Amino acid sequence: MAAVLLLAEVTDGELNRDATARALSAARQLGEVTLLCVGAKAKGAAEAAATLEGVSKVLCAEDALYSHRLAEPVAALVAQMAEGFEVIAAPATTDAKNVMPRVAALLDVMIVPDVLAVHEDGSFDRPVYAGNAIQTVRSRDAVKVITIRTTGFEPAG
């Protein structure tokens, strides 16, 4: 089982519970999940995230630096925290689609976007050709950076 860092979807101090819980369901298939809440007012979101079933640890990064939801400072934080994690994941939201490619670039690894399914062998399914085909992807990188298409997973309790 892999150690997974899941970037929670936090907007204006509020946890997007649905997107985060669905991404958590996918992340739990990969291993033990540590949830990271980032924002200028992330403490309340972190407290809400701690109530989700299947979270082993919740980390909170609360700083005015994150108040404008810019991708660069969040990506730098996530990349700095990557040590010890085999998978870094986030729900495939607008914010995460901005942050996660930057995380992958900082770590010099590929990103696997829009994951629809997680397989036991460590491969992922993702849509290609505007959703007309499904591609199975396996990364040989030491750290896998993924975004999870949340509609494919039931929300964790």
C-alpha positions in Angstrom: 0.0 0.0 0.0 1.3 3.4 -1.0 1.4 6.6 1.1 -1.0 9.1 -0.6 -1.1 12.8 -0.1 -4.5 14.1 -1.2 -4.9 17.8 -1.8 -8.4 18.8 -0.5 -10.5 21.2 -2.5 -10.8 24.3 -0.2 -12.5 27.5 -1.4 -12.7 30.6 0.8 -12.1 28.5 3.9 -14.8 25.9 3.1 -14.1 22.3 2.2 -15.7 21.1 -1.0 -16.8 18.0 0.8 -18.3 16.2 -2.3 -15.2 16.6 -4.5 -12.8 15.8 -1.7 -14.8 12.8 -0.5 -15.0 11.3 -4.0 -11.3 11.8 -4.5 -10.7 10.2 -1.1 -12.6 7.1 -2.3 -10.2 6.7 -5.2 -7.1 7.5 -3.1 -8.0 4.9 -0.5 -7.7 2.3 -3.2 -4.0 3.2 -3.5 -3.1 3.3 0.2 -3.1 5.3 3.4 -4.3 8.8 2.8 -3.1 12.0 4.3 -5.3 15.0 3.5 -3.8 18.4 3.0 -6.0 21.6 3.3 -4.4 24.8 2.0 -5.8 28.3 2.2 -5.8 31.6 4.0 -8.5 30.3 6.3 -8.1 26.5 6.0 -8.5 25.5 9.6 -12.3 25.0 9.4 -11.8 23.0 6.2 -9.2 20.8 7.9 -11.6 20.2 10.8 -14.4 19.2 8.3 -11.9 16.9 6.4 -11.0 15.1 9.6 -14.6 13.8 9.8 -14.3 12.0 6.4 -14.0 8.2 6.7 -10.7 6.8 5.7 -8.4 9.7 6.3 -5.4 8.7 8.4 -4.1 12.2 9.0 -5.1 15.8 8.1 -2.5 18.5 7.5 -3.4 22.2 7.4 -1.4 25.0 5.7 -3.0 28.3 6.6 -1.3 31.4 5.5 -2.2 34.7 3.8 0.1 33.6 0.9 -2.7 31.2 -0.2 -5.5 33.8 -0.1 -5.7 34.5 -3.8 -5.8 30.8 -4.9 -2.7 31.1 -7.0 -1.3 27.8 -8.3 2.4 28.6 -7.8 2.6 28.9 -4.0 0.3 25.9 -3.5 2.3 23.8 -6.0 5.6 24.8 -4.2 4.1 23.7 -0.9 2.8 20.4 -2.2 6.1 19.6 -3.9 8.0 20.4 -0.7 5.7 18.0 1.2 6.1 15.2 -1.4 8.9 13.4 0.4 7.6 10.1 1.9 4.6 10.0 -0.4 4.3 7.7 -3.4 1.1 9.3 -4.8 0.1 12.9 -4.8 -3.6 13.3 -5.8 -6.3 15.9 -6.0 -9.9 16.0 -7.3 -9.9 17.1 -11.0 -11.3 20.6 -10.2 -10.3 23.8 -11.9 -7.9 24.7 -9.1 -6.3 21.2 -9.1 -5.9 21.2 -12.9 -3.9 24.4 -12.4 -1.9 23.2 -9.4 -1.1 19.6 -10.1 0.8 20.0 -13.4 3.0 22.4 -11.6 3.6 19.9 -8.8 4.5 17.3 -11.4 7.0 19.7 -13.1 8.6 20.6 -9.8 9.1 16.9 -9.0 10.2 16.2 -12.6 7.5 13.5 -13.1 4.6 13.0 -15.4 1.0 13.8 -14.4 -1.9 11.4 -15.0 -4.9 13.6 -15.3 -8.6 12.8 -15.0 -8.3 9.3 -13.5 -11.5 7.4 -13.9 -10.4 4.1 -12.3 -7.6 2.8 -10.2 -6.3 -0.8 -10.8 -4.6 -3.1 -8.3 -1.4 -3.2 -10.5 -0.9 0.5 -10.0 -2.3 1.6 -13.4 -5.0 4.1 -14.0 -7.7 4.6 -16.6 -8.2 8.0 -18.1 -10.3 9.4 -21.0 -8.6 10.4 -24.3 -10.0 11.7 -27.6 -12.6 13.8 -25.9 -13.8 10.9 -23.9 -14.3 8.6 -26.9 -11.7 6.1 -25.7 -10.2 5.0 -22.4 -6.5 4.8 -22.0 -4.8 2.7 -19.3 -1.7 4.4 -18.0 1.1 3.1 -15.8 3.8 5.5 -14.5 7.3 4.3 -13.7 8.0 7.5 -11.7 8.8 7.1 -8.0 6.0 9.6 -7.2 2.7 9.5 -9.1 0.9 12.8 -9.5 -2.8 12.3 -10.5 -6.0 14.2 -10.7 -9.2 12.2 -10.0 -12.3 12.7 -12.1 -14.7 12.6 -9.1 -17.8 11.5 -11.0 -16.4 8.0 -11.3 -16.3 7.4 -7.5 -18.8 7.3 -4.6 -18.0 9.8 -1.8 -16.3 8.5 1.3 -18.3 8.8 4.5 
